[in-house]
């Protein structure tokens, strides 16, 4: 039969590890050192657990308690954002960006067509010459194309290559 190892209080481990008793309890709570009985610790298992923890820290694989909390918080926030988007989409509050761009493009084209047609009506109403009508249309086109170039440079909304 295996021999039962002696158990020691947190104060003994604290002295051995040069830590506070509170930190010993934290390490036990984090599962780094095993706590066998109420307030009692197996020294051999505790030393092994603490050494493994320190080795992982040195190797850069270990995470501090604060880093673990930050990771958990980020995950919770990401899940909340994902859920909020899902609910918004289900409620019809969101539309696909490519659909919005397509609808916007159609709206711009309708506006352009309407403005060019307006130039024809204005020249007819004022009795302007064909040359004056072309001048008005040219000014409108120049302005519209300048605006469309500005929008295209500012908002590249092409769908990603798949």
Residue frames as qw, qx, qy, qz and C-alpha x, y, z in Angstrom:
[[0.000, 0.888, 0.461, 0.000, 0.00, 0.00, 0.00],
 [0.365, 0.598, -0.028, 0.713, 1.11, 3.54, -0.75],
 [0.394, -0.339, -0.474, 0.711, 2.29, 5.68, 2.08],
 [0.010, 0.907, 0.412, 0.088, 0.08, 8.67, 2.86],
 [0.432, 0.386, -0.099, 0.809, 1.91, 11.95, 2.30],
 [0.241, -0.476, -0.497, 0.684, 1.90, 14.51, 5.08],
 [0.097, 0.799, 0.439, 0.399, -0.43, 17.50, 4.72],
 [0.375, -0.202, -0.237, 0.873, 0.51, 21.07, 5.61],
 [0.110, 0.819, 0.440, -0.351, -1.41, 24.32, 6.08],
 [0.451, 0.829, 0.168, 0.285, -1.31, 27.25, 3.64],
 [0.256, -0.936, 0.240, 0.033, 1.09, 29.09, 5.96],
 [0.704, -0.352, 0.527, 0.320, 3.76, 26.40, 5.46],
 [0.645, 0.464, 0.457, 0.400, 3.38, 26.48, 1.66],
 [0.120, 0.984, 0.076, 0.111, 3.47, 30.28, 1.74],
 [0.426, -0.781, 0.411, 0.199, 6.85, 30.19, 3.50],
 [0.726, -0.045, 0.593, 0.345, 8.14, 27.48, 1.16],
 [0.506, 0.593, 0.467, 0.417, 7.05, 29.34, -2.02],
 [0.265, -0.216, -0.080, 0.936, 7.79, 32.82, -0.61],
 [0.185, -0.430, -0.509, -0.722, 4.18, 33.84, -1.25],
 [0.381, -0.211, 0.378, -0.817, 1.31, 35.06, 0.90],
 [0.303, 0.161, 0.908, -0.241, -1.25, 32.64, 2.30],
 [0.515, 0.586, 0.240, -0.578, -3.86, 34.45, 0.22],
 [0.398, 0.577, -0.562, -0.439, -1.87, 33.74, -2.98],
 [0.077, -0.141, 0.987, -0.020, -1.62, 30.07, -1.97],
 [0.432, 0.407, 0.686, -0.422, -5.42, 29.95, -1.68],
 [0.482, 0.662, -0.122, -0.561, -5.72, 31.68, -5.09],
 [0.196, 0.446, -0.825, -0.287, -3.39, 29.14, -6.68],
 [0.225, 0.104, 0.951, -0.186, -5.50, 26.35, -5.19],
 [0.471, 0.565, 0.407, -0.542, -8.69, 28.01, -6.44],
 [0.438, 0.662, -0.374, -0.479, -7.16, 28.29, -9.93],
 [0.988, 0.101, 0.079, -0.082, -6.27, 24.57, -9.82],
 [0.413, 0.731, -0.514, 0.176, -2.53, 25.16, -9.92],
 [0.084, 0.299, -0.866, 0.391, -1.88, 23.48, -6.59],
 [0.563, -0.337, -0.695, -0.294, -4.18, 20.75, -5.27],
 [0.339, -0.390, 0.461, -0.722, -6.00, 21.23, -2.00],
 [0.378, -0.039, -0.924, -0.041, -6.67, 17.86, -0.39],
 [0.344, -0.562, -0.714, 0.234, -8.36, 18.58, 2.90],
 [0.117, -0.944, -0.271, -0.147, -9.84, 21.68, 4.48],
 [0.146, -0.958, 0.244, -0.044, -6.96, 24.16, 4.57],
 [0.666, -0.444, 0.560, 0.215, -4.38, 21.39, 4.13],
 [0.588, 0.708, -0.304, -0.247, -2.09, 20.83, 1.15],
 [0.946, -0.028, 0.185, 0.266, 0.01, 17.93, -0.12],
 [0.229, -0.798, 0.314, 0.460, 3.51, 19.49, -0.30],
 [0.452, -0.133, 0.724, 0.504, 4.85, 17.25, -3.08],
 [0.337, 0.608, 0.669, 0.262, 1.82, 17.74, -5.34],
 [0.012, -0.955, -0.183, 0.232, 1.78, 21.47, -4.53],
 [0.317, -0.631, 0.451, 0.546, 5.46, 21.92, -5.42],
 [0.419, 0.127, 0.765, 0.473, 4.96, 19.97, -8.65],
 [0.227, 0.786, 0.568, 0.086, 1.88, 22.00, -9.58],
 [0.104, -0.935, 0.006, 0.340, 3.56, 25.31, -8.80],
 [0.394, -0.421, 0.584, 0.571, 6.71, 24.38, -10.75],
 [0.391, 0.401, 0.735, 0.383, 4.61, 23.41, -13.76],
 [0.087, 0.924, 0.360, -0.094, 2.78, 26.75, -13.50],
 [0.239, -0.815, 0.256, 0.462, 6.08, 28.67, -13.37],
 [0.455, -0.114, 0.702, 0.536, 7.49, 26.72, -16.32],
 [0.317, 0.652, 0.642, 0.249, 4.43, 27.59, -18.39],
 [0.051, -0.956, -0.125, 0.262, 4.79, 31.25, -17.41],
 [0.349, -0.593, 0.480, 0.544, 8.43, 31.28, -18.50],
 [0.392, 0.135, 0.774, 0.478, 7.55, 29.53, -21.76],
 [0.186, 0.129, -0.180, -0.957, 4.89, 32.16, -22.39],
 [0.317, -0.259, -0.824, -0.392, 2.03, 29.69, -22.44],
 [0.239, -0.465, -0.738, 0.427, 0.62, 30.53, -19.08],
 [0.082, -0.657, -0.293, -0.689, -1.97, 33.20, -18.54],
 [0.051, 0.055, -0.567, 0.820, -2.24, 35.37, -15.50],
 [0.082, 0.530, 0.783, -0.315, -5.55, 35.57, -13.71],
 [0.173, 0.640, 0.070, -0.746, -6.05, 39.08, -15.09],
 [0.158, 0.307, -0.681, -0.646, -5.37, 37.87, -18.65],
 [0.009, -0.259, -0.963, -0.071, -7.85, 35.04, -18.20],
 [0.127, 0.641, 0.551, -0.519, -10.49, 37.52, -17.03],
 [0.173, 0.559, -0.260, -0.768, -9.77, 39.80, -19.99],
 [0.100, 0.083, -0.878, -0.461, -10.13, 36.87, -22.38],
 [0.036, 0.447, 0.878, -0.166, -13.41, 35.85, -20.77],
 [0.140, 0.660, 0.266, -0.688, -14.70, 39.43, -20.96],
 [0.157, 0.405, -0.536, -0.723, -13.77, 39.69, -24.65],
 [0.063, -0.124, -0.957, -0.254, -15.53, 36.42, -25.34],
 [0.076, 0.578, 0.711, -0.392, -18.66, 37.53, -23.49],
 [0.159, 0.631, -0.023, -0.759, -18.67, 40.86, -25.35],
 [0.126, 0.243, -0.746, -0.608, -18.18, 39.11, -28.70],
 [0.014, -0.324, -0.945, -0.040, -21.05, 36.71, -27.96],
 [0.110, 0.656, 0.480, -0.572, -23.27, 39.64, -26.92],
 [0.158, 0.525, -0.327, -0.770, -22.41, 41.53, -30.13],
 [0.082, 0.035, -0.903, -0.420, -23.10, 38.44, -32.20],
 [0.039, 0.486, 0.849, -0.204, -26.46, 37.92, -30.49],
 [0.130, 0.654, 0.202, -0.717, -27.39, 41.59, -30.95],
 [0.164, 0.367, -0.579, -0.709, -26.62, 41.37, -34.67],
 [0.046, -0.160, -0.967, -0.192, -28.59, 38.17, -34.98],
 [0.087, 0.604, 0.674, -0.417, -31.64, 39.67, -33.27],
 [0.148, 0.611, -0.085, -0.773, -31.39, 42.84, -35.38],
 [0.124, 0.197, -0.780, -0.581, -31.20, 40.76, -38.53],
 [0.007, -0.349, -0.937, 0.017, -34.20, 38.65, -37.48],
 [0.097, 0.685, 0.472, -0.546, -36.20, 41.81, -36.80],
 [0.508, 0.667, 0.404, 0.366, -35.32, 43.12, -40.26],
 [0.188, -0.945, 0.002, 0.267, -33.35, 46.06, -38.88],
 [0.329, -0.562, 0.567, 0.504, -30.27, 45.17, -40.94],
 [0.808, 0.568, 0.064, -0.146, -29.73, 44.77, -44.64],
 [0.839, 0.001, 0.247, 0.485, -26.80, 43.35, -46.54],
 [0.197, -0.663, 0.182, 0.699, -24.21, 46.00, -47.48],
 [0.204, -0.028, 0.714, 0.670, -24.22, 44.91, -51.12],
 [0.059, 0.665, 0.731, 0.141, -28.01, 45.24, -51.24],
 [0.140, -0.847, -0.222, 0.463, -27.73, 48.76, -49.78],
 [0.226, -0.448, 0.439, 0.745, -25.08, 49.74, -52.34],
 [0.181, 0.273, 0.803, 0.498, -27.18, 48.33, -55.17],
 [0.011, -0.803, -0.594, 0.054, -30.26, 50.24, -54.02],
 [0.208, -0.768, 0.014, 0.606, -28.20, 53.39, -53.57],
 [0.268, -0.182, 0.617, 0.718, -26.77, 53.01, -57.06],
 [0.122, 0.537, 0.763, 0.338, -30.24, 52.69, -58.54],
 [0.118, -0.867, -0.381, 0.299, -31.31, 55.79, -56.65],
 [0.257, -0.586, 0.280, 0.716, -28.32, 57.75, -57.95],
 [0.225, 0.101, 0.736, 0.631, -29.03, 56.63, -61.53],
 [0.036, 0.731, 0.673, 0.106, -32.68, 57.68, -61.21],
 [0.184, -0.838, -0.130, 0.496, -31.59, 61.07, -59.89],
 [0.291, -0.342, 0.505, 0.737, -29.09, 61.48, -62.73],
 [0.171, 0.372, 0.778, 0.477, -31.69, 60.59, -65.34],
 [0.062, -0.833, -0.536, 0.120, -34.19, 62.97, -63.74],
 [0.234, -0.731, 0.072, 0.637, -31.71, 65.86, -63.69],
 [0.241, -0.126, 0.635, 0.723, -30.77, 65.36, -67.33],
 [0.071, 0.580, 0.753, 0.302, -34.44, 65.24, -68.30],
 [0.158, -0.834, -0.340, 0.405, -34.97, 68.41, -66.28],
 [0.254, -0.429, 0.341, 0.797, -32.36, 70.15, -68.43],
 [0.124, 0.275, 0.750, 0.589, -34.46, 69.29, -71.51],
 [0.098, -0.761, -0.641, -0.005, -37.64, 70.65, -69.91],
 [0.256, -0.729, -0.103, 0.626, -35.94, 73.85, -68.77],
 [0.211, -0.217, 0.493, 0.815, -34.53, 74.57, -72.22],
 [0.023, 0.463, 0.767, 0.443, -37.95, 73.96, -73.79],
 [0.193, -0.801, -0.523, 0.218, -39.75, 76.13, -71.21],
 [0.235, -0.732, 0.055, 0.637, -37.28, 78.99, -71.61],
 [0.654, 0.746, 0.116, -0.045, -37.02, 78.58, -75.36],
 [0.323, -0.727, 0.510, 0.329, -33.27, 78.11, -75.22],
 [0.586, 0.577, -0.490, -0.288, -31.23, 76.95, -78.19],
 [0.977, 0.018, -0.209, 0.033, -29.94, 73.44, -78.69],
 [0.526, 0.449, -0.442, 0.571, -26.44, 74.71, -77.93],
 [0.288, -0.523, 0.383, -0.705, -27.61, 76.16, -74.59],
 [0.912, -0.231, 0.003, -0.338, -29.39, 72.90, -73.76],
 [0.877, 0.202, -0.334, 0.280, -26.19, 70.93, -74.41],
 [0.191, 0.545, -0.439, 0.688, -24.32, 73.43, -72.20],
 [0.605, -0.448, 0.273, -0.600, -26.77, 72.85, -69.33],
 [0.988, -0.049, -0.099, -0.111, -26.64, 69.08, -69.78],
 [0.677, 0.413, -0.415, 0.446, -22.84, 69.19, -69.93],
 [0.105, -0.555, 0.455, -0.688, -22.67, 71.15, -66.67],
 [0.820, -0.308, 0.171, -0.452, -25.04, 68.70, -65.00],
 [0.961, 0.147, -0.220, 0.084, -23.09, 65.68, -66.28],
 [0.424, 0.536, -0.477, 0.553, -19.79, 67.19, -65.23],
 [0.373, -0.500, 0.432, -0.652, -21.10, 67.75, -61.71],
 [0.932, -0.146, 0.067, -0.326, -22.71, 64.30, -61.49],
 [0.875, 0.279, -0.325, 0.224, -19.58, 62.51, -62.70],
 [0.173, 0.562, -0.517, 0.622, -17.41, 64.48, -60.30],
 [0.616, -0.402, 0.352, -0.578, -19.71, 63.45, -57.44],
 [0.986, 0.010, -0.053, -0.156, -19.79, 59.80, -58.51],
 [0.656, 0.443, -0.468, 0.393, -15.97, 59.68, -58.75],
 [0.143, -0.543, 0.503, -0.657, -15.76, 61.14, -55.25],
 [0.822, -0.252, 0.222, -0.461, -18.19, 58.56, -53.86],
 [0.953, 0.202, -0.222, 0.026, -16.44, 55.63, -55.58],
 [0.445, 0.511, -0.533, 0.508, -13.03, 56.69, -54.26],
 [0.302, -0.471, 0.468, -0.684, -14.38, 57.15, -50.75],
 [0.740, -0.102, 0.497, -0.442, -16.48, 53.99, -50.47],
 [0.332, 0.319, -0.832, -0.309, -15.06, 50.93, -52.14],
 [0.676, -0.062, 0.484, -0.552, -18.02, 48.62, -51.74],
 [0.630, 0.312, -0.624, -0.341, -17.18, 45.95, -54.25],
 [0.930, -0.293, 0.072, -0.209, -17.96, 42.46, -53.00],
 [0.364, -0.624, 0.680, 0.126, -14.91, 40.47, -51.89],
 [0.543, 0.375, -0.684, -0.311, -13.45, 37.94, -54.31],
 [0.833, -0.253, 0.367, -0.328, -14.58, 34.44, -53.43]]
